[in-house]
Amino acid sequence: MPYADTDFFIAISNSDDRLNSWAIKALENYKGEICTSILTLVELALVSVRRGIPVEAMIASVLSIADLIGASKQNALAAAHLIDHENTGVFDSFHASLCEDEIISSDHIYEKLGVKRAGSDYL
């Protein structure tokens, strides 16, 4: 199963991208066999935020093309929701969605998101 990285998904989404025709051909050839990881989704979320593109729609599109390895689709979509609707940074959003409601961190953003900060009483 081929692993797709960030440039593949960026090229598919932009008809003006110089790699668009290559990406479309690769998608046609490997349709139903493509995988990617949470790392690619983080990178795409950063690009989307920078370009003002809704992260939820971008991640949903990627997950319709590729199987996600190393995390669940629910985690990825939850992170995208936090970015788009809670104005949370990309990394904090992915940490919050992956930590299963408890995180060791000094960052107060997690309390706003309903995530328990383990060890915060030591601060």
N, C-alpha and C positions, 0 to 999 in steps of 0.2 A: 504494500500500500504506500504510494508516494506521499511524502510530507510536503505540504505547501507552506511557504513562508510569506512574509508581508508583501513583498513586491508583486507576487502573483495576484493577491487579492486587490491591491491598489490598481494594478493594470486592468483587471476585469471590470472594476467599477468606473473606469475613466476611459471613454472612447478616444480621448485625445492623447492618452498615454502611449509612448512609443512602443511599449510592450503589449498593448491591448490585443492585437491579432494573435501574437504568440500565446497569451494567456487564454484566449477563447479557444484556440486549437488544443491547448493542453487540457482545458476543462472538458471539451468534447471527447478527447481521447481517454481521459481518466475518470469520467463522470461515475460517481458511486464508489470510487476507490480512494478518494483523496482524504487525508487526515491533516490535522494541524494541532497546535497546542495552545495552552493558556498564554504562553510567552508571545506568540504571534498576536493573540487578541489584545494583550496589553499594548504591544507596539502599535497595532491598528487603532486602539482607543486613543493613544497619544496623538497620532496623526489626525484622527477625526476631530478631537478637541481643538487642535491647532487650526484646522480648516473650518471649524464651525459646523461640522456634520453631526447629526444625532448618532450617538454611540449605539443605542439600542437597535436601531435599524441596521447599522453596519454589522453588528455582531450577529443579529438574526440572519442576515444575508450570508455571512460566512458559514454559520452553522447549517444553513440549508445546502451548502456545497460540500462541506467537509465534516468528517467525524472529529470530535474533540478528544484528544488523549490527555490524561493527567489531571482532568477536572471534569465536573459535570456541566452540561449545558445550562442547568439552573443556576449554578454558581456564576457562569459567564454572563447570563442575562441579568442576574441580580446586580452584579457589578456595573453593568451598563446602565441599569435603572438608577443606581445611586449617582453615577456621573451626570446623567441627563436631568434628573429630577431633584436630587438633594444637593447639587452643586459641590459634590465631593471630588477630590482629586483622583486621578486614575489609579495610582498605587494604593491609596487608602481604600478605595472602592473595591479593588480586587482582594486586598487583605481582609476587609470586612466580610466579603462574600465567601471567602475560603476558610475563615477561622472557626466556623461552627459556633458562633455567638459568644466566644470568649477569646481574648487576645492579651498577650503581655505587651504593653506599650505605654509610653508616657503621653501619647497623643489623645487629647480630649475629644476629638472628632468621633471616636468610636462610641462614646456614651450617647452622643446625639443620634447615632444610628441604631441604638438599642443593643450594642455589643458590650458585654461585660469586660472591663479591663482587669484582668488577673494581675495581682501584684501591685495594684495602684496604691494600696495602703502602705507600701514601703517607700513611696515617694515623699 
